[in-house]
Amino acid sequence: MAILQAGVEPLVDLEKFLAPFGQLLRRSESRESLERYTTGLLSGSSRKTASGLGRSLPKINGQRLQEFLTRADWDPTGMDQLRVGHMRTHACVGNGVLILDDTGFAKKGTVSVGVARQYSGTLGRVDNCQVLVTAHYVDRVFDWPVTARVYLPESWTHDEVRRRKAHVPKSVQFQTKGGIGLDLVNWSIEANVPFGAVVIDAGYGDQPALLDGLVALELPHIAGVSSSVRFRLAQSVDADQGDPPPPPYSGRGKPKKATTLKERIPALEAQQIIEKLPPEEWRRVAWRNGIKGPLVKEFARVEVFRSGHRGTHLPVRGWLIGERPVGKEDLKYYFAWKLDAISLEELVELAHIRWVIERFYQDAKGELGLDHYEGRLWTGFHRHVALVMLAHCYLTLRQSYGADIIDQRPPGQGQNQSAGSLAPGRGFPPKGKKKYAGITQGST
């Protein structure tokens, strides 16, 4: 997304955009702070903290903005719900997918909510940081953030001193990132986000509880998985004759038990299965254009069943997909469930739609100050994230419709798309009646 730089003065269309969200704020001072804070996130200010924005913006100061984040009476979850409803109306053609992922923020000290020495894919290492789990909507035209929650490491679970200082609610206990991700999926369902599938990387695909939760919700999904995750070949399971009767008892010792499917058909690692596929099973697939041209790799797929704890057979049948660069053996793996109706090419495009959320992180951090929050409190952190997502959604609408962001509706909204159109044919940035020409109301 081309980030638009607001000036220090109020933007007419931004004020109109924010007007419905003012209903969440009882005090006029809070509504003014909402406009000022959002304008500051859109500005060229180098540090988008409460104190930094207070110094660079007129008609406000850092103390008021800090109070808006930590003491004013408003709920960031309610802000997300209202924003999602707004985006469903103005920036959604339906039949989308939900992407789950996380991003890390390097931090110093030990008291900022959720901070710990932990692995961050963003940083590419174990470091002192916070990790934010997010859900992101994408369809064939639009994309926008849905909601997010900070990951609270296990070291925080029983540390009442740190929890109290960071104002962590008592109801918040330790959850894996996958557990938080499943909560975000359920939240998205309740918020009527129109997605028909979930896309996750191997960091989440290797968490069986998350995959089990998606199956329980009957949600189609495609998940990156590591090479060591085990599956059973569907062909072998289909050919199995079933559990035979136990052998006759000889009268000595314990009676022998009948063999089970778990014992008769071994669960194999993803790498073992994919490496045994014959060369003719591999096909070259281009899924989108990159900076240097089409992105092309080789892919193959085979039907499998997931394997559970200690090799338990699970009645979850899907596709194990292998990916490798052309002429190389650097393999990656995906598991797709309840997506039998779409082709290999469409599965590949769906698996790689995660680039959208990576771009959101880049824009939100690089231009909107997602990682600039310096407060320590649970509420302040989540309010800052909610406001960054609000600013990002404003930009999405501004880029789509120009200054007419309040009155426009997406063309083709609500059309029934085939299962294969979950990802293919998507264009961004979306183009409405007007192409954005730029905001020229000054700079900070």
Buried (B, 14 or more C-beta within 10 A) or exposed (E): BEBBBBBBEBBEBBEEBBEEBBEBBEEEBBBBBBBBBBBBBBBBBEEBBBBBBBEBBEEBBBEBBBBBBBEBEBEBBEBBBBBBBBBBEBBBBBBBBBBBBBBBBEBEEBEBBBBBEBBBBBBEEEBBBBBBBBBBBBBBBBBBBBBBBBBBBEBBBEBEEBBEBBBBEEEBEEBBBBBBBBBBBEBBEEBEBBBBBBBBBBBBBBBBEBBBBBBEEEBBBBBBBBBEBBBBBBEBBEEEEEEEEEEEEEEEEEEEEEEEBBEBBEBBBBBBBBEEBEEEBBEEBBBBEEEEEEBEBBBBBBBBBBBBEEEEBBEBBBBBBBBBEEEEEEBBBBBBBBBEEBEBBBBBBBBBBBBBBBBBBEBBBEBBBBBBBBBBBBBBBBBBBBBBBBBBBBBBBBBBBBBBBBEBEBEEBEEEBEBBBBBBEBEBBBBBEBEBEEBEEEEB
